[in-house]
Amino acid sequence: MQRSGKRTWILLSILLLCFLAGGYFLQSKQPAAYPAYVSDSPSPTGTKAIYTYLKEESESVQRWKKPPQTLDAEDGGQVLVMVEPLNMPKSEEMKAYEKFMEAGNTILLFQRNPQGMFDLVTDPVEAGAEEGILYDQKDSRNKAEISYLNRMQTEQGDDILLYDDAGTIALERPYGDGRLIVSIFPEWMTNGQILKKDHVSLLTSLLNETEGRQFLFDEYVHKPQGGEKALNVYPMWFLLFMFQGGILAILWLWYQGKRFGPIFSPREATVRFSDEGIRALAAWYMRSRRYHDSIAIQADYLKLVLQEKWHIPYREEWRSLAPLLERKSQGRMGKKEIDSFLSGLTDVLNKKRLSKQEYLLWSKKIDRLRKVVEER
């Protein structure tokens, strides 16, 4: 028996090791998954190309992964680049961004629909006459990958940086001593589209408009909100190891025969019910087929109930109870139903033997009348 148990544990250990090794190697061969628009993503949806280009041009380019409340708002000349935020910032975060701009800094926002961000308003539009053509402040023609989903509304004091026949594509808005620059096409920043058409020159013109000394690529806006943060802290191989360890712990507990929670004894094992005698007597009558005796006892008990509840004399014969039952029932039982019940019950009581079917039928009828009497 002990050898069999040892063999089982050895086989389980070998299988678990093979499962761990296979999961690790399969996971290591899969390409890394990157969120869209992050500056360290080499995928077509990432922005590593523009970040690397700016980093080579100037050392004052870095990633910013902290909340906006930690930004150094007093140091003017900074440019915070926000590319398609994953979630709408909270109200306290929006106030921190506005304070950052009012101190003399710039936010360069690339977002498809900036409705609700910094009081920006957009309008849905349809395709224009000349798709893919837009104009800058000098009315120079430029080609770009554009989709006619929406365009921005402008206010007094805004400078239109890029536009097409459908409306404003990029604008600049003053914020205290700083400013906000917005473009509704973040796809131009991605690795897969930056070299298409005139995207490079368009992005360069927007970056030059900032006149910044230091560029911060905001990666805080790409962090998921909710329960995913806790899992993202750990590497995938560690999560896989913990999951498989949990399975092994469950198998070990099951093998050991452990139980969880207290042991509860059924009430029937410790309590004697008050109707045990009645149940035993009924079972004895059923096994010995003493159906007539049981019906007689039930009918006698019904007479006692009639005397107690409806004051019908116990000594009266069943056939003579018809007018009394009709009056006491107050319309709940008809005359024909009462006559049929009394006549049939008298015949059953006069029989010497009853079948099981007759016994069950008249037991139900007697019990039904008993309930009617007790309810009244």
C-alpha positions as CSV (number, residue, x, y, z in Angstrom):
1,M,0.0,0.0,0.0
2,Q,2.8,2.4,0.9
3,R,4.7,1.5,-2.4
4,S,1.5,2.3,-4.4
5,G,1.2,5.7,-2.6
6,K,4.8,6.6,-3.3
7,R,4.4,5.6,-7.0
8,T,1.4,7.9,-7.3
9,W,3.2,10.8,-5.8
10,I,6.3,10.3,-8.0
11,L,4.1,10.2,-11.1
12,L,2.2,13.3,-10.0
13,S,5.5,15.1,-9.4
14,I,6.9,14.1,-12.8
15,L,3.7,15.2,-14.6
16,L,3.7,18.6,-12.8
17,L,7.3,19.2,-13.7
18,C,6.6,18.4,-17.4
19,F,3.6,20.7,-17.3
20,L,5.6,23.5,-15.7
21,A,8.5,23.1,-18.2
22,G,6.1,22.9,-21.2
23,G,4.2,26.0,-20.1
24,Y,7.4,28.0,-19.5
25,F,8.9,27.2,-22.9
26,L,5.6,27.8,-24.7
27,Q,5.1,31.1,-23.0
28,S,8.7,32.2,-23.7
29,K,8.2,31.6,-27.5
30,Q,5.2,33.8,-27.8
31,P,5.8,37.4,-28.8
32,A,5.4,40.0,-26.2
33,A,2.0,41.8,-26.2
34,Y,2.1,45.6,-26.1
35,P,-0.8,48.0,-25.6
36,A,-1.5,50.4,-28.4
37,Y,0.2,53.9,-28.6
38,V,2.9,53.2,-25.9
39,S,6.3,54.6,-26.5
40,D,8.2,51.3,-25.8
41,S,6.1,49.2,-28.3
42,P,7.8,48.1,-31.5
43,S,4.5,46.8,-32.9
44,P,2.7,48.7,-35.7
45,T,0.3,50.2,-33.2
46,G,3.1,51.5,-30.9
47,T,5.0,54.8,-30.9
48,K,8.5,53.7,-30.3
49,A,9.7,55.1,-33.7
50,I,8.9,58.7,-33.0
51,Y,10.1,58.4,-29.4
52,T,13.5,56.9,-30.5
53,Y,13.9,59.6,-33.1
54,L,13.3,62.4,-30.6
55,K,15.5,60.7,-28.1
56,E,18.4,60.6,-30.6
57,E,17.9,64.3,-31.4
58,S,17.8,65.4,-27.8
59,E,18.6,63.9,-24.4
60,S,15.7,65.9,-22.8
61,V,13.2,63.3,-23.9
62,Q,11.9,60.7,-21.4
63,R,8.9,58.6,-20.4
64,W,6.6,59.8,-17.6
65,K,4.8,57.0,-15.8
66,K,3.7,58.8,-12.6
67,P,0.3,60.5,-11.9
68,P,-0.1,64.1,-13.1
69,Q,-0.1,65.4,-9.5
70,T,3.6,64.7,-9.4
71,L,4.5,66.8,-12.5
72,D,6.8,69.8,-11.8
73,A,4.4,72.5,-12.8
74,E,6.7,75.3,-11.8
75,D,9.4,74.4,-14.3
76,G,8.1,76.0,-17.5
77,G,9.1,74.9,-21.0
78,Q,8.0,71.3,-20.6
79,V,5.9,69.4,-23.2
80,L,3.8,66.5,-22.1
81,V,2.9,64.3,-25.0
82,M,-0.3,62.3,-24.5
83,V,-1.2,59.8,-27.3
84,E,-4.8,58.3,-27.2
85,P,-5.3,58.0,-23.4
86,L,-6.8,54.6,-22.4
87,N,-9.2,56.0,-19.9
88,M,-10.7,59.4,-19.2
89,P,-8.6,61.1,-16.4
90,K,-10.3,61.7,-13.1
91,S,-11.4,65.2,-12.1
92,E,-8.4,65.7,-9.8
93,E,-6.0,64.5,-12.5
94,M,-7.6,66.9,-15.0
95,K,-7.0,69.8,-12.5
96,A,-3.4,68.7,-12.2
97,Y,-2.9,68.8,-16.0
98,E,-4.5,72.2,-16.2
99,K,-2.3,73.5,-13.4
100,F,0.7,72.1,-15.3
101,M,-0.3,74.2,-18.4
102,E,-1.1,77.3,-16.5
103,A,2.4,77.4,-15.1
104,G,3.8,77.8,-18.6
105,N,4.0,74.3,-19.9
106,T,2.4,72.6,-23.0
107,I,0.3,69.5,-23.4
108,L,0.4,67.9,-26.9
109,L,-2.7,65.7,-27.1
110,F,-3.3,63.2,-29.9
111,Q,-6.8,61.7,-29.5
112,R,-9.4,60.4,-31.9
113,N,-12.3,62.0,-30.0
114,P,-11.1,64.4,-27.3
115,Q,-14.7,65.2,-26.3
116,G,-14.7,65.9,-22.6
117,M,-10.9,66.4,-22.3
118,F,-10.0,70.0,-21.4
119,D,-13.5,71.3,-22.4
120,L,-13.0,70.2,-26.0
121,V,-16.0,69.7,-28.2
122,T,-16.2,67.7,-31.4
123,D,-18.8,67.3,-34.1
124,P,-19.4,64.3,-36.3
125,V,-18.9,64.9,-40.0
126,E,-19.0,63.1,-43.3
127,A,-16.4,62.6,-46.0
128,G,-15.3,65.6,-47.8
129,A,-14.8,66.2,-51.5
130,E,-11.1,65.6,-51.5
131,E,-10.1,62.8,-49.2
132,G,-6.6,62.7,-47.7
133,I,-5.8,66.4,-48.3
134,L,-5.4,68.9,-45.5
135,Y,-3.9,72.3,-45.0
136,D,-1.7,74.0,-42.5
137,Q,-1.5,77.6,-41.3
138,K,0.2,78.7,-44.6
139,D,-2.6,76.9,-46.6
140,S,0.0,74.4,-47.9
141,R,-1.5,71.1,-49.2
142,N,-0.5,68.0,-47.3
143,K,-1.4,64.3,-47.8
144,A,-2.3,62.2,-44.8
145,E,-4.3,59.1,-43.7
146,I,-7.4,60.7,-42.3
147,S,-10.9,59.3,-41.4
148,Y,-13.9,61.6,-41.4
149,L,-15.3,60.7,-38.1
150,N,-15.3,64.0,-36.3
151,R,-13.8,67.5,-36.3
152,M,-13.1,69.9,-33.4
153,Q,-15.1,73.0,-32.6
154,T,-13.0,76.2,-32.2
155,E,-13.4,79.0,-29.7
156,Q,-12.3,82.6,-29.7
157,G,-8.5,82.7,-29.1
158,D,-7.9,79.3,-30.7
159,D,-5.3,79.0,-33.5
160,I,-6.2,76.4,-36.2
161,L,-3.0,74.5,-37.0
162,L,-4.4,71.9,-39.5
163,Y,-7.7,71.7,-41.2
164,D,-9.4,70.2,-44.2
165,D,-12.7,70.7,-46.1
166,A,-14.6,69.1,-43.2
167,G,-13.3,71.2,-40.4
168,T,-10.5,71.6,-37.8
169,I,-8.0,68.7,-37.4
170,A,-5.5,70.3,-35.0
171,L,-5.7,73.5,-32.9
172,E,-3.8,75.4,-30.3
173,R,-5.5,76.8,-27.2
174,P,-4.0,79.1,-24.5
175,Y,-4.1,77.9,-20.9
176,G,-2.7,80.6,-18.5
177,D,1.0,80.9,-19.4
178,G,1.0,77.6,-21.2
179,R,-1.1,76.1,-24.0
180,L,-2.8,73.0,-25.3
181,I,-2.2,71.6,-28.7
182,V,-4.6,68.9,-29.9
183,S,-4.7,66.6,-33.0
184,I,-7.5,64.1,-33.6
185,F,-5.4,61.6,-35.6
186,P,-3.1,59.7,-33.2
187,E,-2.6,57.1,-35.9
188,W,0.0,59.3,-37.5
189,M,2.3,58.7,-34.4
190,T,2.2,54.9,-34.7
191,N,5.1,52.9,-36.1
192,G,2.9,51.5,-38.9
193,Q,1.8,54.9,-40.3
194,I,4.5,57.4,-39.4
195,L,6.3,57.0,-42.7
196,K,3.2,57.1,-44.9
197,K,2.4,60.2,-47.0
198,D,3.3,63.5,-45.2
199,H,2.9,62.2,-41.6
200,V,6.5,63.0,-40.6
201,S,6.3,66.6,-41.7
202,L,2.9,67.1,-40.1
203,L,4.1,65.7,-36.8
204,T,7.3,67.8,-37.0
205,S,5.3,70.9,-37.5
206,L,3.1,70.2,-34.4
207,L,6.2,69.4,-32.3
208,N,7.9,72.6,-33.4
209,E,4.8,74.6,-32.4
210,T,5.4,73.5,-28.8
211,E,8.8,75.2,-28.6
212,G,9.6,72.9,-25.7
213,R,12.9,72.3,-23.9
214,Q,11.9,68.9,-22.5
215,F,9.5,66.3,-23.9
216,L,7.7,63.9,-21.6
217,F,5.8,61.0,-23.1
218,D,2.9,60.3,-20.8
219,E,2.6,56.6,-20.2
220,Y,0.4,57.0,-17.1
221,V,-2.6,57.5,-19.4
222,H,-2.0,53.9,-20.8
223,K,-2.3,52.2,-17.5
224,P,-5.4,50.1,-17.1
225,Q,-7.8,50.9,-14.3
226,G,-9.4,48.3,-12.0
227,G,-8.3,44.8,-11.0
228,E,-5.8,44.3,-13.8
229,K,-3.1,46.3,-12.1
230,A,-2.4,43.7,-9.4
231,L,-1.8,41.0,-12.0
232,N,0.4,43.1,-14.2
233,V,2.9,43.5,-11.4
234,Y,3.9,39.8,-11.7
235,P,5.5,38.2,-14.8
236,M,3.5,35.6,-16.7
237,W,5.8,32.7,-15.8
238,F,5.2,33.4,-12.0
239,L,1.4,33.6,-12.4
240,L,1.5,30.3,-14.3
241,F,3.7,28.7,-11.6
242,M,1.3,29.9,-8.9
243,F,-1.7,28.6,-10.8
244,Q,-0.2,25.2,-11.2
245,G,0.9,25.2,-7.6
246,G,-2.7,25.8,-6.5
247,I,-3.8,22.8,-8.6
248,L,-1.2,20.7,-7.0
249,A,-2.3,21.8,-3.5
250,I,-5.9,20.9,-4.3
251,L,-4.9,17.5,-5.5
252,W,-2.7,16.9,-2.4
253,L,-5.5,17.9,0.0
254,W,-7.9,15.7,-1.9
255,Y,-5.5,12.8,-1.8
256,Q,-5.0,13.2,2.0
257,G,-8.8,13.1,2.5
258,K,-8.9,16.5,4.2
259,R,-12.3,18.1,4.8
260,F,-13.2,21.7,5.2
261,G,-15.5,23.1,7.8
262,P,-17.1,21.5,10.9
263,I,-18.9,18.1,10.9
264,F,-22.7,18.5,11.4
265,S,-24.7,15.5,12.6
266,P,-28.2,15.2,11.1
267,R,-31.0,16.2,13.6
268,E,-32.6,12.8,13.2
269,A,-29.6,11.2,14.8
270,T,-30.0,13.0,18.1
271,V,-33.7,14.0,18.3
272,R,-36.7,11.8,18.9
273,F,-39.8,13.3,17.2
274,S,-43.1,13.5,19.0
275,D,-44.9,11.7,16.1
276,E,-42.7,8.6,16.2
277,G,-45.4,6.5,17.8
278,I,-48.0,7.6,15.2
279,R,-45.6,6.9,12.3
280,A,-44.8,3.4,13.7
281,L,-48.5,2.6,14.3
282,A,-49.3,3.8,10.7
283,A,-46.5,1.7,9.3
284,W,-47.7,-1.4,11.3
285,Y,-51.3,-0.9,9.9
286,M,-49.9,-0.6,6.4
287,R,-47.7,-3.7,6.6
288,S,-50.4,-5.9,8.2
289,R,-53.1,-4.5,5.8
290,R,-55.4,-3.6,8.6
291,Y,-57.1,-1.0,6.4
292,H,-60.6,-1.3,7.9
293,D,-59.3,-0.7,11.4
294,S,-57.4,2.4,10.3
295,I,-60.4,3.8,8.5
296,A,-62.5,3.2,11.6
297,I,-60.0,5.0,13.8
298,Q,-59.9,8.0,11.4
299,A,-63.7,8.2,11.2
300,D,-64.0,8.0,15.0
301,Y,-61.4,10.9,15.3
302,L,-63.4,12.9,12.7
303,K,-66.5,12.5,14.9
304,L,-64.6,13.8,17.9
305,V,-63.5,16.9,15.8
306,L,-67.1,17.5,14.7
307,Q,-68.3,17.4,18.3
308,E,-65.5,19.8,19.4
309,K,-65.6,22.3,16.6
310,W,-69.2,22.1,15.3
311,H,-70.9,20.8,18.4
312,I,-72.4,17.8,16.5
313,P,-73.2,14.9,18.9
314,Y,-70.7,12.1,18.9
315,R,-73.4,9.4,19.3
316,E,-75.3,10.4,16.1
317,E,-75.2,7.9,13.2
318,W,-73.3,9.0,10.1
319,R,-76.4,9.0,7.8
320,S,-78.3,11.3,10.2
321,L,-75.6,14.0,10.1
322,A,-76.5,15.3,6.6
323,P,-78.6,18.3,7.7
324,L,-76.2,19.3,10.5
325,L,-73.1,19.1,8.2
326,E,-75.0,21.1,5.5
327,R,-75.9,23.9,8.0
328,K,-72.5,24.0,9.7
329,S,-70.4,24.0,6.5
330,Q,-72.1,27.2,5.4
331,G,-72.1,26.4,1.7
332,R,-68.6,25.0,1.5
333,M,-70.1,21.5,0.9
334,G,-73.2,20.9,-1.2
335,K,-76.0,18.6,-0.2
336,K,-75.2,16.0,-2.9
337,E,-71.5,16.0,-1.8
338,I,-72.5,15.5,1.9
339,D,-75.0,12.7,1.1
340,S,-72.5,10.9,-1.2
341,F,-69.8,11.2,1.5
342,L,-72.0,9.9,4.4
343,S,-73.5,7.1,2.3
344,G,-70.1,5.9,1.1
345,L,-68.4,6.2,4.5
346,T,-71.2,4.1,6.1
347,D,-70.8,1.4,3.4
348,V,-67.0,1.3,3.9
349,L,-67.3,1.1,7.7
350,N,-69.8,-1.8,7.3
351,K,-67.3,-3.8,5.2
352,K,-65.1,-6.4,6.8
353,R,-62.2,-6.0,4.4
354,L,-60.9,-3.1,2.3
355,S,-58.6,-2.9,-0.7
356,K,-55.6,-0.6,-0.6
357,Q,-57.1,1.6,-3.2
358,E,-60.3,2.1,-1.2
359,Y,-58.3,2.7,1.9
360,L,-56.2,5.5,0.3
361,L,-59.3,7.1,-1.3
362,W,-61.3,7.3,1.9
363,S,-58.3,8.3,4.0
364,K,-58.0,11.4,1.7
365,K,-61.8,12.1,1.9
366,I,-61.9,11.9,5.7
367,D,-58.7,14.1,6.0
368,R,-60.2,16.7,3.6
369,L,-63.4,17.0,5.7
370,R,-61.3,17.1,8.9
371,K,-59.4,20.1,7.5
372,V,-62.6,21.9,6.6
373,V,-63.9,21.4,10.1
374,E,-60.7,22.5,11.8
375,E,-60.4,25.6,9.6
376,R,-64.0,26.7,10.7
